[in-house]
Amino acid sequence: MANEIERRWLVENPPAEALDHLVLHIEQGYLPTGLRTRKTTVHSDDGRVMVFCHLTVKRRVTGMTNDEVETEVPVEIYSTIAPFIFRKLSKKRRVIPHGNFKIELDEFEDGMFIAEIELKNEDDFV
């Protein structure tokens, strides 16, 4: 089990240059067991389409720290459990370098933007 330390911010007006980064199309949902599902589609510059599917379990430990277990699963397994997914959402993700970190800027269907950054410890200042 890995620790994940992250901070999130609501972003009202993202700068235009933040929107120029590669867009990942993500379908996220939850299973009744508490498992979180994620299907990520990447359209590369050369026309290839890549699909990655993951199952994730998170548990809040303290403050910004979660225990997290995430595993990649074949598309066929994801397709088998897809009928059981509820609370589905779609978003576009852009990954933006920021010093030694990377910011994930998620754009939701309703136009809301949330920025997230993973830290090495809770005292890191970004």
Secondary structure, DSSP 8 states (H G I E B T S, - for coil): -EEEEEEEEEESS--GGGGGS-EEEEEEEE-TTS-EEEEEEEE-TTS-EEEEEEEEEEEEEETTEEEEEEEEE-HHHHHHHGGG-EEEEEEEEEEEEETTEEEEEEEETTS-EEEEEEESSTT---
